[in-house]
Amino acid sequence: MIAAICPPPRTATPGSGRIRIANPNPNRHSFRFSNLGFPLWKPKLNWLSYERIQQMQMAWVRSMSGGCFKSTEPPPKQGIKVEEDSGGQDVFDADAMDSKVSPEHLVIMVNGLVGSAADWRFAAEQFVKKLPDKVIVHRSECNYSKLTFDGVDMMGERLAEEVLGVVKRRPEVRKISFVAHSLGGLVARYAIGRLYEHSSKLGQSGLYANSLTEEHTNSSMLYLEQPCEHRIAGLQPMNFITFATPHLGSRGHKQLPILCGLPFLEKRASQTAHLVVGRSGKHLFLTDSDEGKPPLLLRMVDDGDDLKFISALHAFKRRVLYANANYDYMVGWRTSSIRRQNELPKSNLLVIDEKYPHVVYVERETTNKIQNKASSIAGAQTSDVEEVMIQGLTQVPWERVDVSFQKSKQRYVAHNTIQVKSYWLNSDGTDVVFHMIDNFLL
């Protein structure tokens, strides 16, 4: 749930090779501060400036996520280009983009709390290296650093606008997938609810008519004859993948493992989270009640009047949950794998895969299995919020990939290792990234 703060990506001057990082927008790192709860204390804390309070907030988040480390990763591999603008970074193979047939699959990568586009650097480069003529990766940066305190809904709206901007700039893409870490998974779920459209409405919606180029709209219309009738940002949805995402929120027993499952700490955390991470804290602990509505995460397990959260998830051909089975102190196993306690794999079922040594269990749900499970609980009424969310999110089948770094020296930073946030600090997670790429549906 909490990612380490990293400095802004460095710019590089094009050399004789094919690597190029464009100069970023000079206004890119100017952002507004959200209400983090501390202004209520300002009159009483005369000895502290507001800026000092903000520094204390960020220091607390850094300490919880393993600290802030300066990136020492090498530049992109030869042949890989990184183009940067105010919305994020496009990563692609230079030769493939120069060819007549450029990659048609757009992969959107989304960072977690207090993160940035740099968090997915390693995974993006591996994607392009392994599938140079198939994918173009966009590492989102519309929600970075303190902007991740603004709440899942506001972040989701920004991500949706960013995706539309990328699609507009890349009229050659036909398919879309999302890969998200931690809080970014919730943001991505909100964004696809906003971007979802049934193909029969394509071209009629003001959102797409105003946002996509005529060339892209016309080319997308060619896909209307395909069996898939649903679109995300006008594209065919393929993979929706999350890593260590608190899909059921952080509220509840051991959903935030750093609290050690102590009831009084878990209760206290739900009451004070917004003081540290703003509206995002309220959403994670389900304490928000905007205009008297149910908590946002509870609303996001079904379709609403204007946002089709479940229809959007159902539109993807694959939905995958990568979850840490242990040593993730930020996100619990149940919430990241959308399971009940009795559904978690037993220790004797966990096995070691020689090719992917940290992948210990893979479960593929089928539509028939979902229907059987649904019929067994049909008519059952429950007031348990977590159970309601599980029932809502499991209306669609998921692939669950359980990961364990129990024997790794990097196990104590498992939350970042699962995505290889920094290769030098989280390299043991490379097999998990390769597992994702090797099973990616093109």
C-alpha positions as CSV (number, residue, x, y, z in Angstrom):
1,M,0.0,0.0,0.0
2,I,2.8,2.4,0.8
3,A,5.6,2.9,-1.7
4,A,8.9,4.7,-1.1
5,I,9.4,8.2,-2.4
6,C,11.8,8.5,-5.2
7,P,13.4,11.7,-6.7
8,P,12.1,12.9,-10.1
9,P,13.4,10.9,-13.0
10,R,16.7,12.3,-14.4
11,T,16.8,13.5,-18.0
12,A,19.5,12.4,-20.4
13,T,20.9,13.8,-23.6
14,P,20.5,11.6,-26.6
15,G,23.8,9.9,-27.5
16,S,24.9,8.0,-30.5
17,G,22.7,5.1,-29.6
18,R,19.0,4.7,-29.9
19,I,18.2,5.6,-26.3
20,R,16.4,8.9,-25.8
21,I,14.7,10.5,-22.8
22,A,12.9,13.7,-23.7
23,N,13.0,16.8,-21.5
24,P,10.1,16.8,-19.1
25,N,7.5,19.6,-18.9
26,P,9.1,22.3,-16.6
27,N,5.8,22.5,-14.7
28,R,5.6,18.8,-14.3
29,H,6.6,18.7,-10.6
30,S,4.4,21.6,-9.5
31,F,1.4,20.2,-7.6
32,R,-1.1,21.3,-5.2
33,F,-1.4,20.2,-1.6
34,S,-4.5,18.4,-0.5
35,N,-6.1,18.6,2.9
36,L,-4.3,16.1,5.1
37,G,-6.1,16.8,8.3
38,F,-3.3,18.7,9.9
39,P,-4.7,22.3,9.4
40,L,-7.0,21.5,12.3
41,W,-4.0,21.4,14.5
42,K,-2.3,24.6,13.2
43,P,-3.6,27.1,15.8
44,K,-2.3,24.8,18.6
45,L,1.1,24.1,17.1
46,N,2.6,27.5,17.0
47,W,6.1,26.1,17.3
48,L,5.6,24.1,14.0
49,S,5.2,25.6,10.6
50,Y,2.8,24.1,8.2
51,E,5.7,23.2,5.9
52,R,7.4,21.4,8.8
53,I,4.2,19.4,9.5
54,Q,4.2,18.3,5.8
55,Q,7.8,17.2,6.2
56,M,6.9,15.1,9.2
57,Q,4.0,13.5,7.3
58,M,6.3,12.5,4.4
59,A,9.0,11.3,6.8
60,W,6.5,9.0,8.5
61,V,5.4,7.6,5.2
62,R,9.0,7.0,4.1
63,S,9.8,5.2,7.3
64,M,6.8,2.9,6.9
65,S,7.8,2.0,3.3
66,G,11.5,1.3,3.8
67,G,12.9,4.8,3.2
68,C,13.8,6.9,0.2
69,F,16.7,5.6,-1.8
70,K,18.4,7.4,-4.7
71,S,18.0,5.4,-7.9
72,T,21.3,3.9,-9.1
73,E,19.8,1.9,-11.9
74,P,21.5,1.9,-15.3
75,P,19.9,3.8,-18.3
76,P,17.5,1.9,-20.5
77,K,18.8,-1.0,-22.5
78,Q,20.2,-0.4,-26.0
79,G,17.3,-0.2,-28.4
80,I,14.7,0.9,-25.8
81,K,13.3,4.4,-26.0
82,V,11.7,6.3,-23.1
83,E,9.6,9.3,-24.2
84,E,8.4,11.6,-21.3
85,D,5.7,14.2,-21.2
86,S,3.7,15.9,-18.5
87,G,1.5,12.7,-18.1
88,G,4.0,10.0,-17.8
89,Q,6.6,7.9,-19.8
90,D,6.2,5.8,-22.9
91,V,8.6,2.9,-23.1
92,F,9.0,1.0,-26.4
93,D,11.4,-0.7,-28.7
94,A,13.0,1.8,-31.1
95,D,13.2,-0.6,-34.1
96,A,9.6,-1.8,-33.6
97,M,8.3,1.8,-33.6
98,D,10.3,2.6,-36.8
99,S,8.9,-0.4,-38.6
100,K,5.7,-0.4,-40.7
101,V,3.9,-2.5,-38.2
102,S,4.2,-0.9,-34.8
103,P,3.1,-2.5,-31.5
104,E,-0.7,-2.4,-31.0
105,H,-0.9,-3.4,-27.3
106,L,-0.8,-0.6,-24.8
107,V,0.2,-1.5,-21.3
108,I,-0.6,1.1,-18.6
109,M,1.5,0.8,-15.4
110,V,0.2,2.5,-12.3
111,N,2.2,3.3,-9.1
112,G,1.1,3.1,-5.5
113,L,1.0,5.5,-2.6
114,V,3.8,8.1,-2.7
115,G,5.1,6.5,-5.8
116,S,6.0,7.6,-9.3
117,A,6.6,6.3,-12.9
118,A,10.1,5.2,-11.8
119,D,8.6,2.4,-9.6
120,W,7.7,0.3,-12.7
121,R,11.0,1.0,-14.6
122,F,12.4,-2.5,-14.4
123,A,9.2,-4.3,-15.3
124,A,8.5,-1.9,-18.2
125,E,12.0,-2.5,-19.7
126,Q,11.5,-6.3,-19.4
127,F,8.2,-6.1,-21.1
128,V,9.6,-4.2,-24.1
129,K,12.7,-6.4,-24.2
130,K,10.7,-9.7,-24.3
131,L,7.9,-8.4,-26.5
132,P,9.5,-5.7,-28.6
133,D,7.1,-5.8,-31.5
134,K,4.0,-6.5,-29.4
135,V,3.7,-3.9,-26.6
136,I,4.2,-0.2,-25.8
137,V,4.3,0.5,-22.1
138,H,3.1,3.7,-20.5
139,R,4.2,4.4,-17.0
140,S,1.7,6.7,-15.5
141,E,2.7,9.7,-13.4
142,C,-0.4,11.8,-13.1
143,N,-0.6,10.5,-9.5
144,Y,2.8,10.8,-7.9
145,S,4.2,11.7,-4.5
146,K,1.7,13.8,-2.4
147,L,-0.9,13.6,-5.2
148,T,-1.6,10.1,-4.0
149,F,-3.2,11.6,-0.9
150,D,-6.1,13.0,-2.9
151,G,-8.3,9.9,-2.8
152,V,-9.0,7.0,-5.1
153,D,-11.7,8.8,-7.0
154,M,-9.7,11.9,-7.8
155,M,-6.7,9.9,-8.7
156,G,-8.9,7.6,-10.8
157,E,-10.3,10.6,-12.7
158,R,-6.7,11.9,-13.4
159,L,-5.6,8.4,-14.6
160,A,-8.6,8.1,-16.9
161,E,-7.7,11.5,-18.5
162,E,-4.1,10.5,-18.9
163,V,-5.0,7.2,-20.6
164,L,-7.2,9.1,-23.1
165,G,-4.3,11.4,-23.8
166,V,-2.0,8.4,-24.5
167,V,-4.6,6.8,-26.7
168,K,-5.0,10.0,-28.6
169,R,-1.2,10.3,-29.2
170,R,-0.9,6.6,-30.2
171,P,-3.6,5.9,-32.8
172,E,-1.9,2.7,-33.8
173,V,-2.8,0.9,-30.5
174,R,-5.8,-1.5,-30.6
175,K,-5.6,-3.3,-27.2
176,I,-5.1,-2.2,-23.6
177,S,-4.0,-3.7,-20.4
178,F,-3.4,-2.4,-16.9
179,V,-0.6,-3.4,-14.4
180,A,-0.9,-1.7,-11.0
181,H,0.9,-1.8,-7.7
182,S,-0.7,-1.4,-4.2
183,L,-3.0,1.6,-4.0
184,G,-2.6,2.0,-7.8
185,G,-4.8,-1.1,-8.3
186,L,-7.7,0.7,-6.7
187,V,-7.0,3.7,-8.8
188,A,-6.9,1.6,-11.9
189,R,-10.2,0.0,-11.0
190,Y,-11.8,3.4,-10.7
191,A,-10.3,4.6,-13.9
192,I,-11.6,1.7,-16.0
193,G,-15.0,2.3,-14.6
194,R,-14.8,5.8,-16.0
195,L,-13.3,4.6,-19.3
196,Y,-15.7,1.7,-19.9
197,E,-17.9,1.9,-22.9
198,H,-20.0,-0.6,-24.8
199,S,-19.0,-0.8,-28.4
200,S,-22.4,0.1,-29.6
201,K,-22.0,3.5,-27.9
202,L,-18.5,4.1,-29.4
203,G,-18.4,7.4,-31.2
204,Q,-21.7,8.5,-29.5
205,S,-20.1,9.2,-26.1
206,G,-19.0,12.8,-25.6
207,L,-16.0,11.4,-23.6
208,Y,-14.6,9.6,-26.6
209,A,-15.8,12.0,-29.3
210,N,-13.9,14.8,-27.6
211,S,-10.8,12.9,-26.5
212,L,-9.8,10.6,-29.4
213,T,-8.6,11.5,-32.8
214,E,-10.7,10.9,-35.9
215,E,-8.1,8.4,-37.1
216,H,-8.2,6.4,-33.9
217,T,-12.0,6.4,-33.8
218,N,-12.3,5.2,-37.4
219,S,-9.7,2.5,-36.9
220,S,-11.4,1.4,-33.7
221,M,-14.7,1.0,-35.5
222,L,-13.2,-1.8,-37.5
223,Y,-13.1,-3.9,-34.3
224,L,-16.9,-3.6,-33.7
225,E,-17.3,-6.9,-35.7
226,Q,-15.2,-8.7,-33.2
227,P,-16.8,-11.0,-30.5
228,C,-15.7,-8.6,-27.8
229,E,-18.4,-5.9,-27.4
230,H,-16.8,-3.9,-24.7
231,R,-14.1,-1.2,-24.8
232,I,-11.9,0.6,-22.4
233,A,-10.8,4.0,-23.8
234,G,-12.0,2.8,-27.1
235,L,-9.6,-0.2,-27.1
236,Q,-10.0,-4.0,-26.6
237,P,-9.4,-4.8,-22.9
238,M,-7.0,-7.7,-22.4
239,N,-5.3,-8.0,-18.9
240,F,-6.1,-6.3,-15.6
241,I,-3.3,-7.2,-13.2
242,T,-2.6,-5.9,-9.7
243,F,0.3,-6.5,-7.3
244,A,-0.2,-6.3,-3.5
245,T,-3.4,-4.2,-3.9
246,P,-5.7,-3.7,-0.9
247,H,-8.9,-4.6,-2.8
248,L,-10.9,-5.0,0.4
249,G,-9.3,-2.0,2.0
250,S,-7.0,-1.8,5.0
251,R,-9.8,-2.0,7.6
252,G,-10.2,-5.2,9.5
253,H,-8.0,-7.9,11.2
254,K,-4.5,-8.1,9.7
255,Q,-5.4,-6.2,6.6
256,L,-2.6,-3.8,7.6
257,P,-0.1,-6.3,9.0
258,I,2.2,-3.7,10.4
259,L,-0.3,-3.3,13.2
260,C,0.3,-6.9,14.2
261,G,-3.4,-7.7,14.3
262,L,-3.9,-5.8,17.6
263,P,-7.6,-4.6,17.7
264,F,-6.9,-1.3,19.5
265,L,-4.2,-0.4,17.0
266,E,-6.4,-1.3,14.0
267,K,-9.2,0.7,15.4
268,R,-7.0,3.7,16.0
269,A,-5.5,3.5,12.6
270,S,-8.9,3.7,10.9
271,Q,-9.6,6.8,12.9
272,T,-6.3,8.6,12.1
273,A,-5.2,7.4,8.7
274,H,-6.6,10.5,7.0
275,L,-4.2,12.6,9.1
276,V,-1.3,11.0,7.4
277,V,-2.5,10.2,3.8
278,G,-5.5,12.4,3.4
279,R,-8.6,11.3,1.6
280,S,-6.8,8.1,0.4
281,G,-6.7,7.0,4.1
282,K,-10.4,7.5,4.5
283,H,-11.0,5.4,1.4
284,L,-8.7,2.6,2.5
285,F,-10.3,2.4,5.9
286,L,-13.8,2.9,4.5
287,T,-14.5,5.9,6.8
288,D,-15.5,8.2,3.9
289,S,-19.2,9.2,3.5
290,D,-19.3,11.8,0.8
291,E,-22.8,13.3,0.6
292,G,-24.1,10.5,2.8
293,K,-23.0,7.8,0.2
294,P,-21.6,4.4,1.3
295,P,-17.8,4.2,1.4
296,L,-16.2,4.4,-2.1
297,L,-14.6,0.9,-2.0
298,L,-18.0,-0.5,-1.2
299,R,-19.5,1.3,-4.2
300,M,-16.7,0.0,-6.4
301,V,-17.8,-3.6,-6.2
302,D,-20.8,-3.1,-8.5
303,D,-22.0,-0.9,-11.3
304,G,-23.2,2.6,-10.5
305,D,-25.3,5.0,-12.5
306,D,-22.4,6.6,-14.3
307,L,-19.4,4.3,-13.4
308,K,-19.5,0.7,-14.5
309,F,-16.9,-0.8,-12.2
310,I,-17.8,-4.5,-12.5
311,S,-18.8,-4.3,-16.2
312,A,-15.3,-2.8,-16.8
313,L,-13.6,-5.6,-14.9
314,H,-15.7,-8.2,-16.8
315,A,-14.6,-6.7,-20.1
316,F,-11.0,-7.8,-19.6
317,K,-10.1,-11.3,-20.9
318,R,-7.9,-11.8,-17.8
319,R,-7.9,-10.4,-14.2
320,V,-4.9,-11.4,-12.1
321,L,-4.1,-10.9,-8.4
322,Y,-0.4,-11.1,-7.3
323,A,-0.4,-11.3,-3.5
324,N,2.3,-11.6,-0.9
325,A,1.6,-14.6,1.3
326,N,3.9,-13.3,4.1
327,Y,6.2,-10.4,5.1
328,D,4.1,-7.7,3.4
329,Y,3.6,-5.3,6.2
330,M,1.5,-2.9,4.2
331,V,-1.1,-5.1,2.6
332,G,-2.6,-8.2,4.0
333,W,-2.9,-11.5,2.1
334,R,-6.7,-11.6,2.2
335,T,-7.3,-8.2,0.8
336,S,-4.7,-8.5,-1.9
337,S,-6.0,-11.8,-3.1
338,I,-9.7,-11.1,-2.5
339,R,-10.3,-14.2,-0.3
340,R,-12.0,-15.1,2.9
341,Q,-9.7,-16.4,5.7
342,N,-10.7,-20.0,5.2
343,E,-10.0,-19.7,1.4
344,L,-6.3,-19.0,1.8
345,P,-4.1,-21.9,0.7
346,K,-2.7,-24.0,3.5
347,S,1.1,-24.1,4.0
348,N,1.3,-27.7,2.7
349,L,-0.2,-26.6,-0.6
350,L,2.5,-24.0,-1.3
351,V,5.0,-25.3,-3.7
352,I,8.3,-24.0,-5.2
353,D,8.4,-23.5,-9.0
354,E,11.9,-23.9,-10.3
355,K,11.4,-21.3,-13.0
356,Y,9.6,-18.9,-10.7
357,P,11.0,-19.7,-7.2
358,H,8.9,-17.1,-5.4
359,V,5.6,-18.0,-6.9
360,V,4.2,-20.6,-4.5
361,Y,0.6,-21.1,-5.5
362,V,-1.5,-20.4,-8.6
363,E,-5.3,-20.6,-8.6
364,R,-7.4,-20.0,-11.7
365,E,-11.1,-19.4,-11.1
366,T,-13.6,-20.4,-13.7
367,T,-17.1,-19.0,-14.5
368,N,-18.6,-22.3,-13.4
369,K,-16.8,-22.2,-10.1
370,I,-18.1,-18.6,-9.5
371,Q,-21.6,-19.7,-10.3
372,N,-21.5,-22.6,-7.9
373,K,-20.1,-20.4,-5.2
374,A,-22.7,-17.7,-5.9
375,S,-25.6,-20.3,-5.7
376,S,-24.3,-21.5,-2.3
377,I,-24.6,-18.0,-0.8
378,A,-27.7,-16.9,-2.8
379,G,-30.2,-15.2,-0.6
380,A,-27.8,-14.9,2.3
381,Q,-27.9,-11.4,3.8
382,T,-24.9,-10.0,5.5
383,S,-24.0,-6.7,7.1
384,D,-20.2,-7.5,7.0
385,V,-18.6,-5.0,4.8
386,E,-15.7,-7.2,3.8
387,E,-18.0,-10.0,2.8
388,V,-20.1,-7.7,0.7
389,M,-16.9,-6.6,-1.1
390,I,-15.8,-10.1,-1.7
391,Q,-19.1,-11.1,-3.1
392,G,-19.2,-8.1,-5.4
393,L,-15.6,-8.5,-6.7
394,T,-15.9,-12.2,-7.3
395,Q,-18.8,-11.8,-9.7
396,V,-16.0,-12.1,-12.2
397,P,-13.3,-14.8,-12.3
398,W,-9.8,-14.0,-11.1
399,E,-6.4,-15.7,-11.4
400,R,-4.6,-15.6,-8.1
401,V,-0.8,-15.9,-7.9
402,D,0.5,-16.2,-4.3
403,V,4.1,-15.1,-3.8
404,S,6.5,-15.7,-0.9
405,F,9.9,-14.2,-0.2
406,Q,10.2,-16.1,3.1
407,K,13.7,-17.3,2.3
408,S,14.8,-14.1,0.7
409,K,17.0,-11.5,2.3
410,Q,14.6,-9.0,0.8
411,R,11.6,-10.5,2.6
412,Y,11.1,-7.5,4.9
413,V,10.5,-5.2,1.9
414,A,8.2,-7.7,0.2
415,H,5.7,-5.0,-0.6
416,N,8.2,-3.4,-3.0
417,T,10.1,-6.6,-4.0
418,I,7.0,-8.1,-5.6
419,Q,7.1,-5.4,-8.3
420,V,10.9,-4.9,-8.3
421,K,10.6,-1.2,-7.5
422,S,14.3,-0.8,-7.4
423,Y,16.4,-3.6,-9.0
424,W,19.3,-3.2,-6.5
425,L,17.0,-3.4,-3.5
426,N,14.2,-5.7,-4.8
427,S,15.9,-7.9,-7.4
428,D,14.6,-11.1,-5.8
429,G,11.2,-10.2,-7.3
430,T,12.4,-10.5,-10.9
431,D,10.9,-14.0,-11.3
432,V,7.5,-12.6,-10.3
433,V,7.8,-9.9,-13.0
434,F,8.8,-12.6,-15.6
435,H,5.9,-14.8,-14.5
436,M,3.6,-11.9,-15.3
437,I,5.2,-11.3,-18.7
438,D,5.3,-14.9,-19.7
439,N,1.6,-15.4,-18.9
440,F,0.5,-12.0,-20.4
441,L,-2.3,-12.4,-22.9
442,L,-1.5,-10.6,-26.2
